[in-house]
Amino acid sequence: GDSESFVGKNWNGLKDFWSDRLSFFENYTRFTKRDAPLPSWSSSDVEEFIASDPVHGPTLKTAREAVTFGVTGAALGAVSTAAFAWKYSRSPHGAALSFLGGGVFGWTFGQEVANHTLQLYKLDTMAAQVKFMEWWERKSQ
Amino acid sequence: STISGDIKTTQEEPKIKSFRPLSPHLSVYQPQMNSMLSIFNRISGVYLTGVTFAGYLLYLKMGMICLTYPSFYQVLYHTQQQLPVITSVTALAAIYHTIKSTHSLLTH
């Protein structure tokens, strides 16, 4: 009796702790845990949402601007790292892995630059994205 | 003429040099328990590292700004469909890696 409630209490505490930590995951699963994916949308649909929502619209616009930083960083990182590896090693698989690694590093670096220049840390970009996804879910049905 | 023919073949040898088997000649040994356990420990470690970094990049980094791009959403959607397999393999790899690593630490 006593030991059982002790285990049960700690198990529940542990479960609460981790479900709290992993609650961000629900932002994705509500749109990905479906039988069929949401129908595809275009950038003009996103523009329409941004114009219609004065609260989350500007935040979403900034988030999408940040993606440009990431893509630019990924392209620069991938090409420069692969070129460096190729110059000194002449090994195709080394250059290919450097392309991949440089791309990932370049993306994180670009996103970090966006984080500061666009002050992303002040914004709840995930909330804005979820608002758009809900909007599109309703609109596409 | 036979001697010159022999010389020619020895001179042509460098061309097929790159097809010589590479060290550590895994194919000439019988698979052994010790080496196989070690190799799978490395493979599980690489897999766990990959899952950790890919998960962080996809869900905690890129996902914060990329979700409203349909191509990124498609990647997340299809990852979600494979998630039961990915998590099962991750659990197995984590258990194996923990046991094998602890065992190695205690026995070396």
gemmi code that builds the backbone of each chain (N, CA, C; Angstrom):
import gemmi

chains = {
    "A": [
        ("GLY", (0.832, -1.210, 0.000), (0.000, 0.000, 0.000), (0.856, 1.245, 0.000)),
        ("ASP", (1.702, 1.402, 1.061), (2.520, 2.605, 1.210), (3.521, 2.791, 0.080)),
        ("SER", (4.258, 1.695, -0.217), (5.293, 1.781, -1.246), (4.668, 1.995, -2.625)),
        ("GLU", (3.472, 1.451, -2.828), (2.790, 1.578, -4.104), (2.439, 3.040, -4.369)),
        ("SER", (1.901, 3.726, -3.321), (1.518, 5.122, -3.489), (2.763, 5.994, -3.678)),
        ("PHE", (3.877, 5.590, -3.053), (5.131, 6.335, -3.231), (5.587, 6.268, -4.689)),
        ("VAL", (5.545, 5.023, -5.247), (5.934, 4.839, -6.650), (4.976, 5.589, -7.564)),
        ("GLY", (3.663, 5.449, -7.243), (2.657, 6.092, -8.086), (2.806, 7.598, -8.102)),
        ("LYS", (3.091, 8.178, -6.923), (3.240, 9.626, -6.801), (4.431, 10.111, -7.651)),
        ("ASN", (5.554, 9.365, -7.518), (6.748, 9.774, -8.252), (6.587, 9.572, -9.746)),
        ("TRP", (5.882, 8.486, -10.090), (5.651, 8.242, -11.514), (4.831, 9.375, -12.115)),
        ("ASN", (3.766, 9.797, -11.370), (2.932, 10.886, -11.866), (3.714, 12.195, -11.948)),
        ("GLY", (4.571, 12.425, -10.940), (5.402, 13.629, -10.956), (6.305, 13.650, -12.167)),
        ("LEU", (6.925, 12.478, -12.431), (7.827, 12.349, -13.577), (7.080, 12.571, -14.884)),
        ("LYS", (5.862, 12.007, -14.940), (5.052, 12.113, -16.153), (4.653, 13.573, -16.405)),
        ("ASP", (4.243, 14.263, -15.317), (3.876, 15.677, -15.442), (5.065, 16.506, -15.909)),
        ("PHE", (6.226, 16.232, -15.309), (7.438, 16.973, -15.633), (7.755, 16.872, -17.126)),
        ("TRP", (7.725, 15.623, -17.642), (8.110, 15.421, -19.033), (7.037, 15.850, -20.014)),
        ("SER", (5.742, 15.668, -19.645), (4.699, 16.119, -20.576), (4.702, 17.639, -20.656)),
        ("ASP", (5.121, 18.298, -19.543), (5.258, 19.755, -19.555), (6.414, 20.161, -20.471)),
        ("ARG", (7.547, 19.443, -20.337), (8.731, 19.743, -21.156), (8.461, 19.493, -22.638)),
        ("LEU", (7.674, 18.443, -22.923), (7.472, 18.036, -24.313), (6.162, 18.561, -24.902)),
        ("SER", (5.494, 19.508, -24.169), (4.198, 19.997, -24.641), (4.310, 20.741, -25.964)),
        ("PHE", (5.525, 21.289, -26.248), (5.712, 21.998, -27.516), (5.450, 21.078, -28.707)),
        ("PHE", (5.639, 19.771, -28.475), (5.490, 18.784, -29.538), (4.060, 18.767, -30.082)),
        ("GLU", (3.097, 19.117, -29.205), (1.692, 19.104, -29.590), (1.398, 20.133, -30.682)),
        ("ASN", (2.199, 21.233, -30.699), (2.035, 22.235, -31.756), (2.189, 21.617, -33.143)),
        ("TYR", (3.007, 20.566, -33.223), (3.212, 19.894, -34.505), (2.196, 18.773, -34.707)),
        ("THR", (2.014, 17.936, -33.659), (1.226, 16.715, -33.841), (-0.228, 17.011, -34.197)),
        ("ARG", (-0.764, 18.156, -33.733), (-2.160, 18.456, -34.073), (-2.350, 18.651, -35.575)),
        ("PHE", (-1.248, 18.914, -36.300), (-1.355, 19.071, -37.760), (-0.687, 17.918, -38.520)),
        ("THR", (0.140, 17.129, -37.832), (0.832, 16.039, -38.534), (0.256, 14.665, -38.195)),
        ("LYS", (-0.437, 14.555, -37.032), (-1.007, 13.262, -36.648), (-2.392, 13.148, -37.260)),
        ("ARG", (-2.435, 12.995, -38.573), (-3.700, 12.907, -39.304), (-3.590, 11.800, -40.340)),
        ("ASP", (-4.764, 11.340, -40.825), (-4.751, 10.293, -41.843), (-4.165, 10.794, -43.150)),
        ("ALA", (-4.484, 12.047, -43.498), (-3.935, 12.643, -44.714), (-3.364, 14.014, -44.356)),
        ("PRO", (-2.271, 14.433, -45.025), (-1.719, 15.755, -44.710), (-2.683, 16.866, -45.129)),
        ("LEU", (-2.529, 18.044, -44.513), (-3.328, 19.196, -44.922), (-3.039, 19.489, -46.387)),
        ("PRO", (-4.066, 19.916, -47.146), (-3.791, 20.262, -48.543), (-2.761, 21.381, -48.636)),
        ("SER", (-1.949, 21.330, -49.689), (-0.861, 22.293, -49.824), (-1.391, 23.712, -50.029)),
        ("TRP", (-0.623, 24.699, -49.595), (-1.025, 26.095, -49.746), (0.096, 26.857, -50.445)),
        ("SER", (-0.217, 28.069, -50.885), (0.791, 28.872, -51.578), (1.160, 30.074, -50.728)),
        ("SER", (2.184, 30.808, -51.160), (2.620, 31.963, -50.371), (1.551, 33.062, -50.385)),
        ("SER", (0.684, 33.064, -51.412), (-0.374, 34.087, -51.421), (-1.421, 33.800, -50.348)),
        ("ASP", (-1.619, 32.502, -50.006), (-2.505, 32.167, -48.885), (-1.928, 32.715, -47.581)),
        ("VAL", (-0.598, 32.552, -47.431), (0.060, 33.055, -46.222), (-0.066, 34.577, -46.162)),
        ("GLU", (0.119, 35.247, -47.325), (-0.016, 36.712, -47.376), (-1.414, 37.133, -46.936)),
        ("GLU", (-2.413, 36.356, -47.391), (-3.798, 36.668, -47.037), (-4.009, 36.597, -45.525)),
        ("PHE", (-3.427, 35.554, -44.905), (-3.554, 35.431, -43.450), (-2.841, 36.586, -42.749)),
        ("ILE", (-1.629, 36.907, -43.211), (-0.838, 37.976, -42.579), (-1.607, 39.302, -42.619)),
        ("ALA", (-2.279, 39.566, -43.761), (-3.048, 40.807, -43.890), (-4.290, 40.797, -43.002)),
        ("SER", (-4.829, 39.588, -42.739), (-6.097, 39.510, -42.008), (-5.918, 39.514, -40.493)),
        ("ASP", (-4.728, 39.148, -40.000), (-4.532, 39.030, -38.551), (-3.543, 40.095, -38.055)),
        ("PRO", (-4.056, 41.146, -37.380), (-3.154, 42.225, -36.940), (-2.214, 41.816, -35.804)),
        ("VAL", (-2.561, 40.743, -35.057), (-1.711, 40.329, -33.929), (-0.632, 39.352, -34.390)),
        ("HIS", (-1.063, 38.232, -35.005), (-0.112, 37.185, -35.382), (0.462, 37.383, -36.779)),
        ("GLY", (-0.206, 38.195, -37.614), (0.269, 38.447, -38.976), (1.698, 38.963, -39.029)),
        ("PRO", (1.975, 40.096, -38.344), (3.344, 40.643, -38.386), (4.389, 39.670, -37.848)),
        ("THR", (4.032, 38.920, -36.802), (4.979, 37.941, -36.238), (5.305, 36.856, -37.251)),
        ("LEU", (4.260, 36.370, -37.942), (4.482, 35.326, -38.949), (5.334, 35.862, -40.097)),
        ("LYS", (5.099, 37.120, -40.476), (5.873, 37.748, -41.553), (7.364, 37.771, -41.168)),
        ("THR", (7.629, 38.148, -39.916), (9.021, 38.196, -39.436), (9.631, 36.797, -39.407)),
        ("ALA", (8.835, 35.803, -38.949), (9.342, 34.423, -38.895), (9.745, 33.951, -40.286)),
        ("ARG", (8.919, 34.302, -41.280), (9.218, 33.856, -42.647), (10.399, 34.607, -43.231)),
        ("GLU", (10.609, 35.857, -42.764), (11.816, 36.583, -43.183), (13.056, 35.894, -42.619)),
        ("ALA", (12.922, 35.356, -41.408), (14.059, 34.683, -40.760), (14.499, 33.460, -41.558)),
        ("VAL", (13.543, 32.814, -42.246), (13.880, 31.627, -43.042), (14.891, 31.992, -44.138)),
        ("THR", (14.756, 33.200, -44.706), (15.702, 33.656, -45.731), (17.131, 33.681, -45.176)),
        ("PHE", (17.264, 34.116, -43.921), (18.585, 34.120, -43.278), (19.130, 32.701, -43.182)),
        ("GLY", (18.247, 31.764, -42.773), (18.665, 30.374, -42.644), (19.095, 29.779, -43.968)),
        ("VAL", (18.293, 30.024, -45.004), (18.603, 29.476, -46.328), (19.916, 30.051, -46.849)),
        ("THR", (20.096, 31.370, -46.685), (21.339, 32.010, -47.126), (22.536, 31.418, -46.392)),
        ("GLY", (22.395, 31.279, -45.067), (23.476, 30.702, -44.273), (23.789, 29.282, -44.698)),
        ("ALA", (22.732, 28.488, -44.948), (22.920, 27.092, -45.344), (23.663, 27.012, -46.680)),
        ("ALA", (23.260, 27.857, -47.642), (23.904, 27.834, -48.964), (25.380, 28.225, -48.851)),
        ("LEU", (25.659, 29.321, -48.133), (27.048, 29.769, -47.963), (27.874, 28.706, -47.233)),
        ("GLY", (27.316, 28.158, -46.150), (28.033, 27.166, -45.353), (28.320, 25.903, -46.138)),
        ("ALA", (27.309, 25.416, -46.860), (27.464, 24.166, -47.613), (28.542, 24.309, -48.683)),
        ("VAL", (28.442, 25.369, -49.496), (29.369, 25.532, -50.618), (30.792, 25.802, -50.126)),
        ("SER", (30.936, 26.703, -49.131), (32.291, 27.046, -48.689), (32.964, 25.875, -47.979)),
        ("THR", (32.217, 25.148, -47.141), (32.823, 24.023, -46.421), (33.185, 22.892, -47.373)),
        ("ALA", (32.283, 22.620, -48.342), (32.569, 21.568, -49.314), (33.756, 21.952, -50.186)),
        ("ALA", (33.844, 23.227, -50.584), (34.962, 23.692, -51.417), (36.280, 23.549, -50.660)),
        ("PHE", (36.270, 23.915, -49.378), (37.475, 23.803, -48.533), (37.913, 22.353, -48.424)),
        ("ALA", (36.935, 21.470, -48.162), (37.255, 20.041, -48.026), (37.788, 19.480, -49.335)),
        ("TRP", (37.166, 19.879, -50.449), (37.578, 19.365, -51.762), (38.979, 19.844, -52.107)),
        ("LYS", (39.287, 21.133, -51.787), (40.582, 21.708, -52.100), (41.713, 20.937, -51.427)),
        ("TYR", (41.507, 20.551, -50.167), (42.597, 19.927, -49.417), (42.555, 18.406, -49.392)),
        ("SER", (41.395, 17.791, -49.727), (41.343, 16.333, -49.636), (41.087, 15.640, -50.970)),
        ("ARG", (40.425, 16.329, -51.904), (40.039, 15.723, -53.196), (39.255, 14.435, -52.979)),
        ("SER", (38.540, 14.350, -51.888), (37.780, 13.125, -51.636), (36.288, 13.421, -51.794)),
        ("PRO", (35.624, 12.710, -52.720), (34.204, 13.010, -52.994), (33.314, 12.835, -51.779)),
        ("HIS", (33.494, 11.725, -51.021), (32.589, 11.535, -49.890), (32.877, 12.554, -48.788)),
        ("GLY", (34.138, 12.976, -48.673), (34.468, 14.017, -47.704), (33.812, 15.330, -48.071)),
        ("ALA", (33.851, 15.656, -49.376), (33.228, 16.897, -49.843), (31.709, 16.846, -49.654)),
        ("ALA", (31.123, 15.660, -49.912), (29.665, 15.518, -49.765), (29.250, 15.683, -48.304)),
        ("LEU", (30.000, 15.041, -47.395), (29.683, 15.171, -45.967), (29.901, 16.610, -45.490)),
        ("SER", (30.950, 17.264, -46.030), (31.205, 18.657, -45.668), (30.089, 19.558, -46.170)),
        ("PHE", (29.552, 19.230, -47.341), (28.418, 19.982, -47.891), (27.231, 19.912, -46.931)),
        ("LEU", (26.961, 18.691, -46.448), (25.851, 18.481, -45.520), (26.100, 19.184, -44.179)),
        ("GLY", (27.288, 18.944, -43.608), (27.619, 19.545, -42.316), (27.663, 21.063, -42.389)),
        ("GLY", (28.291, 21.578, -43.446), (28.372, 23.030, -43.625), (27.002, 23.647, -43.800)),
        ("GLY", (26.113, 22.931, -44.482), (24.749, 23.416, -44.674), (24.003, 23.518, -43.354)),
        ("VAL", (24.111, 22.482, -42.533), (23.428, 22.485, -41.228), (23.998, 23.592, -40.339)),
        ("PHE", (25.333, 23.692, -40.276), (25.941, 24.725, -39.457), (25.558, 26.110, -39.980)),
        ("GLY", (25.608, 26.274, -41.314), (25.254, 27.560, -41.912), (23.823, 27.963, -41.585)),
        ("TRP", (22.920, 26.980, -41.581), (21.525, 27.275, -41.245), (21.427, 27.796, -39.803)),
        ("THR", (22.019, 27.083, -38.858), (21.923, 27.512, -37.459), (22.556, 28.884, -37.274)),
        ("PHE", (23.664, 29.142, -37.968), (24.329, 30.441, -37.866), (23.433, 31.540, -38.449)),
        ("GLY", (22.845, 31.262, -39.624), (21.942, 32.229, -40.254), (20.733, 32.519, -39.384)),
        ("GLN", (20.178, 31.464, -38.779), (19.007, 31.648, -37.920), (19.373, 32.450, -36.674)),
        ("GLU", (20.595, 32.268, -36.191), (21.045, 33.024, -35.027), (21.199, 34.506, -35.387)),
        ("VAL", (21.693, 34.789, -36.585), (21.794, 36.183, -37.054), (20.392, 36.785, -37.127)),
        ("ALA", (19.434, 36.015, -37.667), (18.045, 36.485, -37.752), (17.468, 36.711, -36.362)),
        ("ASN", (17.804, 35.820, -35.439), (17.328, 35.936, -34.058), (17.669, 37.307, -33.481)),
        ("HIS", (18.867, 37.805, -33.811), (19.296, 39.095, -33.261), (18.803, 40.266, -34.098)),
        ("THR", (18.995, 40.198, -35.437), (18.630, 41.356, -36.260), (17.118, 41.560, -36.307)),
        ("LEU", (16.343, 40.473, -36.315), (14.875, 40.609, -36.358), (14.259, 40.533, -34.962)),
        ("GLN", (15.098, 40.367, -33.945), (14.651, 40.252, -32.541), (13.549, 39.204, -32.384)),
        ("LEU", (13.840, 38.010, -32.936), (12.876, 36.902, -32.867), (12.570, 36.507, -31.426)),
        ("TYR", (13.568, 36.688, -30.543), (13.390, 36.258, -29.154), (12.280, 37.022, -28.438)),
        ("LYS", (11.849, 38.134, -29.033), (10.750, 38.901, -28.432), (9.392, 38.379, -28.898)),
        ("LEU", (9.399, 37.523, -29.923), (8.150, 37.108, -30.559), (7.826, 35.649, -30.272)),
        ("ASP", (6.521, 35.332, -30.255), (6.101, 33.932, -30.156), (5.788, 33.448, -31.568)),
        ("THR", (6.847, 33.059, -32.289), (6.661, 32.660, -33.688), (5.845, 31.377, -33.793)),
        ("MET", (5.995, 30.476, -32.798), (5.245, 29.222, -32.860), (3.748, 29.481, -32.768)),
        ("ALA", (3.336, 30.391, -31.866), (1.909, 30.717, -31.735), (1.367, 31.266, -33.057)),
        ("ALA", (2.152, 32.115, -33.713), (1.715, 32.696, -34.989), (1.582, 31.626, -36.063)),
        ("GLN", (2.549, 30.692, -36.079), (2.494, 29.601, -37.064), (1.258, 28.735, -36.837)),
        ("VAL", (1.004, 28.408, -35.558), (-0.157, 27.574, -35.227), (-1.452, 28.272, -35.648)),
        ("LYS", (-1.519, 29.608, -35.433), (-2.709, 30.373, -35.847), (-2.932, 30.245, -37.352)),
        ("PHE", (-1.835, 30.341, -38.122), (-1.979, 30.203, -39.571), (-2.454, 28.804, -39.940)),
        ("MET", (-1.855, 27.782, -39.310), (-2.218, 26.397, -39.635), (-3.685, 26.135, -39.320)),
        ("GLU", (-4.167, 26.670, -38.196), (-5.598, 26.527, -37.844), (-6.464, 27.223, -38.885)),
        ("TRP", (-6.023, 28.410, -39.280), (-6.743, 29.207, -40.282), (-6.830, 28.434, -41.598)),
        ("TRP", (-5.705, 27.849, -41.994), (-5.689, 27.099, -43.257), (-6.513, 25.822, -43.159)),
        ("GLU", (-6.475, 25.169, -41.982), (-7.242, 23.944, -41.768), (-8.734, 24.234, -41.964)),
        ("ARG", (-9.187, 25.360, -41.397), (-10.593, 25.749, -41.520), (-10.927, 26.119, -42.968)),
        ("LYS", (-10.010, 26.892, -43.579), (-10.253, 27.424, -44.925), (-10.269, 26.316, -45.986)),
        ("SER", (-9.414, 25.290, -45.763), (-9.275, 24.268, -46.806), (-10.351, 23.191, -46.719)),
        ("GLN", (-11.166, 23.229, -45.648), (-12.185, 22.190, -45.515), (-13.499, 22.589, -46.179)),
    ],
    "B": [
        ("SER", (59.934, -12.703, -76.507), (58.633, -12.019, -76.600), (57.787, -12.291, -75.361)),
        ("THR", (57.962, -13.487, -74.791), (57.197, -13.798, -73.571), (57.639, -12.905, -72.406)),
        ("ILE", (58.972, -12.610, -72.370), (59.484, -11.759, -71.280), (58.878, -10.355, -71.385)),
        ("SER", (58.876, -9.802, -72.637), (58.329, -8.447, -72.802), (56.837, -8.429, -72.462)),
        ("GLY", (56.171, -9.585, -72.797), (54.750, -9.684, -72.443), (54.552, -9.645, -70.939)),
        ("ASP", (55.450, -10.349, -70.239), (55.365, -10.363, -68.773), (55.598, -8.967, -68.194)),
        ("ILE", (56.580, -8.263, -68.785), (56.889, -6.917, -68.295), (55.679, -5.995, -68.470)),
        ("LYS", (55.023, -6.147, -69.626), (53.855, -5.295, -69.896), (52.770, -5.473, -68.820)),
        ("THR", (52.528, -6.759, -68.511), (51.464, -6.991, -67.536), (51.835, -6.412, -66.162)),
        ("THR", (53.144, -6.515, -65.796), (53.518, -5.952, -64.499), (53.406, -4.432, -64.509)),
        ("GLN", (53.631, -3.831, -65.690), (53.525, -2.376, -65.759), (52.062, -1.917, -65.690)),
        ("GLU", (51.167, -2.778, -66.172), (49.755, -2.395, -66.151), (49.125, -2.541, -64.758)),
        ("GLU", (49.862, -3.198, -63.881), (49.322, -3.494, -62.559), (48.819, -2.266, -61.767)),
        ("PRO", (49.546, -1.122, -61.767), (49.077, 0.010, -60.972), (47.619, 0.408, -61.226)),
        ("LYS", (47.102, 0.134, -62.447), (45.717, 0.491, -62.761), (44.708, -0.206, -61.846)),
        ("ILE", (44.974, -1.498, -61.569), (44.022, -2.236, -60.728), (44.405, -2.183, -59.252)),
        ("LYS", (45.394, -1.359, -58.941), (45.866, -1.229, -57.561), (44.723, -0.840, -56.614)),
        ("SER", (43.840, 0.064, -57.110), (42.798, 0.601, -56.243), (41.755, -0.447, -55.876)),
        ("PHE", (41.765, -1.606, -56.564), (40.781, -2.641, -56.258), (41.286, -3.632, -55.213)),
        ("ARG", (42.506, -3.395, -54.730), (43.020, -4.300, -53.699), (42.186, -4.152, -52.434)),
        ("PRO", (41.988, -5.236, -51.670), (41.156, -5.141, -50.463), (41.755, -4.176, -49.446)),
        ("LEU", (40.862, -3.514, -48.712), (41.293, -2.520, -47.738), (41.444, -3.146, -46.351)),
        ("SER", (42.428, -2.670, -45.603), (42.547, -3.034, -44.200), (41.300, -2.531, -43.467)),
        ("PRO", (40.742, -3.196, -42.479), (41.239, -4.362, -41.750), (40.758, -5.716, -42.281)),
        ("HIS", (40.517, -5.864, -43.601), (40.202, -7.166, -44.206), (39.085, -7.899, -43.481)),
        ("LEU", (37.987, -7.174, -43.205), (36.890, -7.774, -42.435), (36.386, -9.070, -43.050)),
        ("SER", (36.447, -9.153, -44.413), (35.840, -10.297, -45.081), (36.636, -11.589, -44.904)),
        ("VAL", (37.923, -11.518, -44.492), (38.693, -12.759, -44.333), (38.517, -13.360, -42.941)),
        ("TYR", (37.868, -12.614, -42.030), (37.656, -13.160, -40.681), (36.248, -13.701, -40.547)),
        ("GLN", (36.091, -14.692, -39.702), (34.764, -15.119, -39.278), (34.226, -14.016, -38.372)),
        ("PRO", (32.927, -13.674, -38.469), (32.388, -12.695, -37.521), (32.555, -13.212, -36.096)),
        ("GLN", (33.103, -12.348, -35.216), (33.305, -12.775, -33.832), (32.492, -11.902, -32.892)),
        ("MET", (32.040, -12.507, -31.798), (31.167, -11.830, -30.839), (31.726, -10.490, -30.386)),
        ("ASN", (33.009, -10.504, -29.947), (33.605, -9.287, -29.395), (33.589, -8.132, -30.378)),
        ("SER", (34.044, -8.417, -31.614), (34.120, -7.332, -32.597), (32.733, -6.876, -33.023)),
        ("MET", (31.810, -7.838, -33.176), (30.459, -7.470, -33.608), (29.763, -6.598, -32.564)),
        ("LEU", (29.904, -6.946, -31.283), (29.287, -6.146, -30.218), (29.855, -4.732, -30.239)),
        ("SER", (31.155, -4.630, -30.473), (31.809, -3.318, -30.509), (31.345, -2.493, -31.713)),
        ("ILE", (31.262, -3.169, -32.860), (30.823, -2.468, -34.079), (29.397, -1.955, -33.908)),
        ("PHE", (28.527, -2.798, -33.323), (27.145, -2.355, -33.145), (27.024, -1.281, -32.061)),
        ("ASN", (27.978, -1.268, -31.132), (27.982, -0.188, -30.149), (28.266, 1.141, -30.850)),
        ("ARG", (29.206, 1.138, -31.794), (29.521, 2.352, -32.542), (28.333, 2.762, -33.413)),
        ("ILE", (27.719, 1.782, -34.082), (26.583, 2.091, -34.955), (25.427, 2.685, -34.145)),
        ("SER", (25.124, 2.067, -32.975), (24.021, 2.588, -32.163), (24.349, 3.985, -31.652)),
        ("GLY", (25.626, 4.229, -31.333), (26.020, 5.562, -30.872), (25.842, 6.610, -31.951)),
        ("VAL", (26.265, 6.266, -33.171), (26.111, 7.187, -34.298), (24.625, 7.444, -34.565)),
        ("TYR", (23.817, 6.385, -34.501), (22.371, 6.528, -34.726), (21.737, 7.447, -33.684)),
        ("LEU", (22.085, 7.236, -32.392), (21.507, 8.051, -31.321), (21.919, 9.515, -31.469)),
        ("THR", (23.194, 9.748, -31.838), (23.654, 11.121, -32.065), (22.867, 11.759, -33.204)),
        ("GLY", (22.689, 10.993, -34.292), (21.951, 11.509, -35.445), (20.517, 11.863, -35.093)),
        ("VAL", (19.842, 10.964, -34.352), (18.451, 11.218, -33.963), (18.361, 12.461, -33.082)),
        ("THR", (19.297, 12.591, -32.143), (19.286, 13.751, -31.242), (19.444, 15.053, -32.019)),
        ("PHE", (20.473, 15.117, -32.869), (20.726, 16.357, -33.604), (19.613, 16.649, -34.611)),
        ("ALA", (19.152, 15.603, -35.324), (18.093, 15.810, -36.319), (16.804, 16.277, -35.640)),
        ("GLY", (16.477, 15.664, -34.490), (15.279, 16.066, -33.757), (15.366, 17.496, -33.277)),
        ("TYR", (16.541, 17.866, -32.755), (16.725, 19.244, -32.285), (16.582, 20.222, -33.444)),
        ("LEU", (17.260, 19.918, -34.545), (17.233, 20.827, -35.702), (15.824, 20.981, -36.264)),
        ("LEU", (15.126, 19.842, -36.386), (13.812, 19.846, -37.028), (12.739, 20.479, -36.146)),
        ("TYR", (12.689, 20.078, -34.859), (11.564, 20.476, -34.012), (11.837, 21.718, -33.167)),
        ("LEU", (13.071, 21.896, -32.730), (13.343, 23.030, -31.835), (13.983, 24.208, -32.558)),
        ("LYS", (14.597, 23.962, -33.696), (15.269, 25.060, -34.405), (14.442, 25.491, -35.627)),
        ("MET", (14.452, 24.666, -36.681), (13.785, 25.039, -37.930), (12.270, 25.159, -37.765)),
        ("GLY", (11.689, 24.277, -36.951), (10.240, 24.264, -36.776), (9.674, 25.564, -36.248)),
        ("MET", (10.505, 26.340, -35.541), (10.038, 27.599, -34.961), (9.725, 28.649, -36.029)),
        ("ILE", (10.331, 28.519, -37.214), (10.115, 29.537, -38.255), (9.665, 28.949, -39.599)),
        ("CYS", (9.775, 27.630, -39.771), (9.553, 27.039, -41.098), (8.204, 26.352, -41.293)),
        ("LEU", (7.392, 26.258, -40.237), (6.187, 25.427, -40.308), (5.195, 25.864, -41.396)),
        ("THR", (5.164, 27.157, -41.713), (4.187, 27.627, -42.705), (4.701, 27.488, -44.141)),
        ("TYR", (5.839, 26.805, -44.317), (6.286, 26.449, -45.669), (5.799, 25.030, -45.951)),
        ("PRO", (4.976, 24.825, -46.995), (4.366, 23.501, -47.228), (5.383, 22.365, -47.344)),
        ("SER", (6.555, 22.634, -47.940), (7.540, 21.563, -48.104), (8.064, 21.099, -46.743)),
        ("PHE", (8.284, 22.060, -45.825), (8.742, 21.698, -44.481), (7.654, 20.932, -43.734)),
        ("TYR", (6.398, 21.383, -43.887), (5.278, 20.690, -43.261), (5.192, 19.250, -43.762)),
        ("GLN", (5.426, 19.047, -45.053), (5.396, 17.695, -45.629), (6.443, 16.795, -44.968)),
        ("VAL", (7.645, 17.345, -44.756), (8.711, 16.571, -44.093), (8.260, 16.161, -42.696)),
        ("LEU", (7.685, 17.117, -41.941), (7.216, 16.814, -40.588), (6.106, 15.768, -40.614)),
        ("TYR", (5.197, 15.907, -41.599), (4.084, 14.963, -41.694), (4.595, 13.540, -41.918)),
        ("HIS", (5.529, 13.377, -42.851), (6.015, 12.035, -43.154), (6.920, 11.489, -42.053)),
        ("THR", (7.639, 12.386, -41.350), (8.409, 11.955, -40.179), (7.465, 11.401, -39.119)),
        ("GLN", (6.326, 12.089, -38.936), (5.331, 11.662, -37.940), (4.829, 10.254, -38.240)),
        ("GLN", (4.645, 9.935, -39.530), (4.165, 8.605, -39.903), (5.187, 7.531, -39.546)),
        ("GLN", (6.499, 7.891, -39.590), (7.562, 6.917, -39.301), (7.953, 6.905, -37.835)),
        ("LEU", (7.348, 7.804, -37.041), (7.773, 7.991, -35.650), (7.717, 6.719, -34.795)),
        ("PRO", (6.682, 5.850, -34.937), (6.689, 4.610, -34.137), (7.938, 3.771, -34.391)),
        ("VAL", (8.347, 3.665, -35.666), (9.557, 2.895, -35.999), (10.790, 3.590, -35.436)),
        ("ILE", (10.879, 4.913, -35.657), (12.056, 5.664, -35.205), (12.223, 5.555, -33.688)),
        ("THR", (11.111, 5.731, -32.940), (11.227, 5.689, -31.479), (11.556, 4.282, -30.993)),
        ("SER", (10.993, 3.251, -31.650), (11.313, 1.875, -31.236), (12.790, 1.588, -31.424)),
        ("VAL", (13.319, 1.923, -32.616), (14.735, 1.685, -32.882), (15.594, 2.500, -31.923)),
        ("THR", (15.176, 3.747, -31.642), (15.926, 4.594, -30.709), (15.967, 3.979, -29.324)),
        ("ALA", (14.817, 3.436, -28.865), (14.776, 2.807, -27.541), (15.722, 1.607, -27.490)),
        ("LEU", (15.680, 0.757, -28.529), (16.569, -0.404, -28.581), (18.030, 0.035, -28.591)),
        ("ALA", (18.347, 1.040, -29.424), (19.726, 1.513, -29.524), (20.192, 2.097, -28.202)),
        ("ALA", (19.304, 2.833, -27.529), (19.676, 3.446, -26.245), (19.963, 2.381, -25.204)),
        ("ILE", (19.110, 1.339, -25.151), (19.320, 0.258, -24.180), (20.642, -0.454, -24.466)),
        ("TYR", (20.839, -0.814, -25.752), (22.061, -1.528, -26.115), (23.304, -0.700, -25.824)),
        ("HIS", (23.256, 0.584, -26.223), (24.419, 1.451, -26.060), (24.763, 1.641, -24.577)),
        ("THR", (23.726, 1.778, -23.745), (23.952, 1.953, -22.303), (24.606, 0.709, -21.709)),
        ("ILE", (24.027, -0.471, -22.027), (24.551, -1.718, -21.457), (25.980, -1.975, -21.920)),
        ("LYS", (26.187, -1.849, -23.250), (27.513, -2.159, -23.807), (28.576, -1.181, -23.289)),
        ("SER", (28.218, 0.113, -23.229), (29.182, 1.111, -22.768), (29.540, 0.892, -21.310)),
        ("THR", (28.528, 0.605, -20.479), (28.781, 0.337, -19.061), (29.666, -0.890, -18.911)),
        ("HIS", (29.347, -1.914, -19.685), (30.144, -3.144, -19.643), (31.589, -2.866, -20.026)),
        ("SER", (31.800, -2.082, -21.080), (33.159, -1.761, -21.527), (33.915, -0.999, -20.453)),
        ("LEU", (33.229, -0.023, -19.810), (33.876, 0.772, -18.764), (34.323, -0.121, -17.606)),
        ("LEU", (33.479, -1.115, -17.265), (33.774, -1.965, -16.115), (34.848, -2.994, -16.418)),
        ("THR", (34.992, -3.413, -17.688), (35.902, -4.514, -17.992), (37.261, -4.062, -18.526)),
        ("HIS", (37.407, -2.801, -18.959), (38.699, -2.388, -19.528), (39.668, -1.891, -18.466)),
    ],
}
model = gemmi.Model(1)
for chain_id, residues in chains.items():
    chain = gemmi.Chain(chain_id)
    for i, (resn, *xyz) in enumerate(residues, 1):
        res = gemmi.Residue()
        res.name, res.seqid = resn, gemmi.SeqId(i, " ")
        for name, pos in zip(("N", "CA", "C"), xyz):
            atom = gemmi.Atom()
            atom.name, atom.element = name, gemmi.Element(name[0])
            atom.pos, atom.b_iso = gemmi.Position(*pos), 0.0
            res.add_atom(atom)
        chain.add_residue(res)
    model.add_chain(chain)
structure = gemmi.Structure()
structure.add_model(model)
structure.setup_entities()
